[in-house]
């Protein structure tokens, strides 16, 4: 959450001549509701079920860069769908994540009610610790330090070094 997947993904897809899909946006379009509305109306369990179904549908398609939601790889059913050998874990500092997320927290059900940066930072620290083992399953780990082109170049370099070795 907040690592830059929705920003870096389209740039990477364009560089690779692939199509970009943000899984959360895809779900919103298909369901006709925002993620927040789905959470509020039906709960996280229903959202996660929808997420898994749409992920499965997209995972079998070629030529896609898919930005997963921050919690997507943390569920066993999704881990069976995700091709971790072709996955990228975008890493950002705690301070960068906190700043990015605080600005847009209203659109994120898990953090919408945080009133202070300090409280949000503490929550993000805890969430990162819980989710890190799942994120580390990704084949590629790339630092996203707010330079979009540099981040995309790093990803492409890592992918190409694997192909050429």
PEVEN-V622845 format. One record per pair of residues at least 4 apart in sequence whose ideal C-beta (glycine too) atoms are under 8 Angstrom apart, sorted by sequence separation. I is the first residue (numbers start at 1). GAP is how many residues later the second one is. If there is no record, write none. Layout:
# PEVEN-V622845
i->I gap->GAP
i->I gap->GAP
This chain:
# PEVEN-V622845
i->4 gap->4
i->5 gap->4
i->6 gap->4
i->7 gap->4
i->8 gap->4
i->9 gap->4
i->10 gap->4
i->11 gap->4
i->12 gap->4
i->14 gap->4
i->21 gap->4
i->22 gap->4
i->23 gap->4
i->24 gap->4
i->25 gap->4
i->26 gap->4
i->27 gap->4
i->28 gap->4
i->33 gap->4
i->34 gap->4
i->35 gap->4
i->36 gap->4
i->37 gap->4
i->38 gap->4
i->39 gap->4
i->42 gap->4
i->43 gap->4
i->44 gap->4
i->45 gap->4
i->46 gap->4
i->47 gap->4
i->48 gap->4
i->49 gap->4
i->50 gap->4
i->51 gap->4
i->52 gap->4
i->53 gap->4
i->54 gap->4
i->55 gap->4
i->56 gap->4
i->57 gap->4
i->68 gap->4
i->71 gap->4
i->74 gap->4
i->75 gap->4
i->76 gap->4
i->77 gap->4
i->78 gap->4
i->83 gap->4
i->92 gap->4
i->93 gap->4
i->94 gap->4
i->95 gap->4
i->96 gap->4
i->97 gap->4
i->98 gap->4
i->99 gap->4
i->100 gap->4
i->101 gap->4
i->104 gap->4
i->108 gap->4
i->115 gap->4
i->116 gap->4
i->117 gap->4
i->118 gap->4
i->119 gap->4
i->120 gap->4
i->121 gap->4
i->122 gap->4
i->123 gap->4
i->124 gap->4
i->125 gap->4
i->126 gap->4
i->127 gap->4
i->128 gap->4
i->131 gap->4
i->132 gap->4
i->133 gap->4
i->147 gap->4
i->148 gap->4
i->149 gap->4
i->150 gap->4
i->151 gap->4
i->152 gap->4
i->153 gap->4
i->154 gap->4
i->155 gap->4
i->156 gap->4
i->157 gap->4
i->158 gap->4
i->159 gap->4
i->160 gap->4
i->161 gap->4
i->13 gap->5
i->21 gap->5
i->28 gap->5
i->33 gap->5
i->39 gap->5
i->42 gap->5
i->68 gap->5
i->73 gap->5
i->79 gap->5
i->82 gap->5
i->92 gap->5
i->107 gap->5
i->114 gap->5
i->136 gap->5
i->145 gap->5
i->12 gap->6
i->13 gap->6
i->14 gap->6
i->28 gap->6
i->58 gap->6
i->72 gap->6
i->73 gap->6
i->105 gap->6
i->106 gap->6
i->114 gap->6
i->145 gap->6
i->13 gap->7
i->28 gap->7
i->31 gap->7
i->59 gap->7
i->101 gap->7
i->105 gap->7
i->144 gap->7
i->12 gap->8
i->27 gap->8
i->33 gap->8
i->38 gap->8
i->39 gap->8
i->58 gap->8
i->92 gap->8
i->143 gap->8
i->38 gap->9
i->73 gap->9
i->105 gap->9
i->111 gap->9
i->114 gap->9
i->142 gap->9
i->10 gap->10
i->68 gap->10
i->72 gap->10
i->101 gap->10
i->9 gap->11
i->24 gap->11
i->27 gap->11
i->55 gap->11
i->143 gap->11
i->35 gap->12
i->38 gap->12
i->102 gap->12
i->111 gap->12
i->142 gap->12
i->9 gap->13
i->55 gap->13
i->111 gap->13
i->142 gap->13
i->68 gap->14
i->73 gap->14
i->102 gap->15
i->105 gap->15
i->140 gap->15
i->6 gap->16
i->142 gap->16
i->5 gap->17
i->55 gap->17
i->110 gap->17
i->51 gap->18
i->99 gap->18
i->102 gap->18
i->140 gap->18
i->6 gap->19
i->31 gap->19
i->98 gap->19
i->101 gap->19
i->140 gap->19
i->27 gap->20
i->51 gap->21
i->59 gap->22
i->98 gap->22
i->27 gap->23
i->48 gap->23
i->52 gap->23
i->55 gap->23
i->59 gap->23
i->98 gap->23
i->101 gap->23
i->139 gap->23
i->27 gap->24
i->30 gap->24
i->59 gap->24
i->52 gap->25
i->56 gap->25
i->52 gap->26
i->55 gap->26
i->95 gap->26
i->98 gap->26
i->27 gap->27
i->48 gap->27
i->51 gap->27
i->55 gap->27
i->94 gap->27
i->97 gap->27
i->23 gap->28
i->26 gap->28
i->52 gap->29
i->94 gap->30
i->23 gap->31
i->94 gap->31
i->97 gap->31
i->23 gap->32
i->26 gap->32
i->35 gap->34
i->94 gap->34
i->23 gap->35
i->21 gap->37
i->71 gap->39
i->21 gap->43
i->23 gap->43
i->24 gap->43
i->19 gap->44
i->20 gap->44
i->21 gap->44
i->22 gap->44
i->23 gap->44
i->18 gap->45
i->19 gap->45
i->20 gap->45
i->21 gap->45
i->22 gap->45
i->23 gap->45
i->24 gap->45
i->17 gap->46
i->18 gap->46
i->19 gap->46
i->20 gap->46
i->21 gap->46
i->23 gap->46
i->89 gap->46
i->18 gap->47
i->20 gap->47
i->89 gap->47
i->16 gap->49
i->23 gap->49
i->89 gap->49
i->96 gap->49
i->87 gap->50
i->88 gap->50
i->91 gap->50
i->96 gap->50
i->13 gap->51
i->87 gap->51
i->88 gap->51
i->89 gap->51
i->91 gap->51
i->92 gap->51
i->13 gap->52
i->87 gap->52
i->88 gap->52
i->89 gap->52
i->90 gap->52
i->91 gap->52
i->92 gap->52
i->93 gap->52
i->12 gap->53
i->84 gap->53
i->86 gap->53
i->87 gap->53
i->88 gap->53
i->89 gap->53
i->90 gap->53
i->91 gap->53
i->92 gap->53
i->84 gap->54
i->85 gap->54
i->88 gap->54
i->90 gap->54
i->10 gap->55
i->79 gap->55
i->82 gap->55
i->84 gap->55
i->9 gap->56
i->74 gap->56
i->9 gap->57
i->70 gap->57
i->74 gap->57
i->9 gap->58
i->73 gap->58
i->79 gap->58
i->71 gap->60
i->74 gap->60
i->6 gap->61
i->70 gap->61
i->73 gap->61
i->90 gap->61
i->5 gap->62
i->73 gap->62
i->5 gap->63
i->73 gap->64
i->73 gap->65
i->3 gap->67
i->88 gap->67
i->1 gap->68
i->2 gap->68
i->1 gap->69
i->40 gap->69
i->1 gap->70
i->39 gap->70
i->88 gap->70
i->36 gap->71
i->35 gap->72
i->36 gap->72
i->34 gap->73
i->35 gap->73
i->36 gap->73
i->35 gap->74
i->36 gap->76
i->8 gap->82
i->5 gap->85
i->4 gap->86
i->3 gap->87
i->3 gap->88
i->4 gap->88
i->3 gap->89
i->2 gap->90
i->2 gap->94
i->3 gap->94
i->2 gap->95
i->1 gap->96
i->4 gap->96
i->2 gap->98
i->2 gap->99
i->1 gap->100
i->1 gap->107
i->1 gap->109
i->1 gap->110
i->2 gap->122
i->1 gap->123
i->1 gap->126
i->8 gap->136
i->11 gap->137
i->15 gap->137
i->11 gap->138
i->4 gap->140
i->8 gap->140
i->12 gap->140
i->16 gap->140
i->3 gap->141
i->7 gap->141
i->11 gap->141
i->15 gap->141
i->4 gap->142
i->8 gap->143
i->12 gap->143
i->4 gap->144
i->8 gap->144
i->12 gap->144
i->4 gap->147
i->8 gap->147
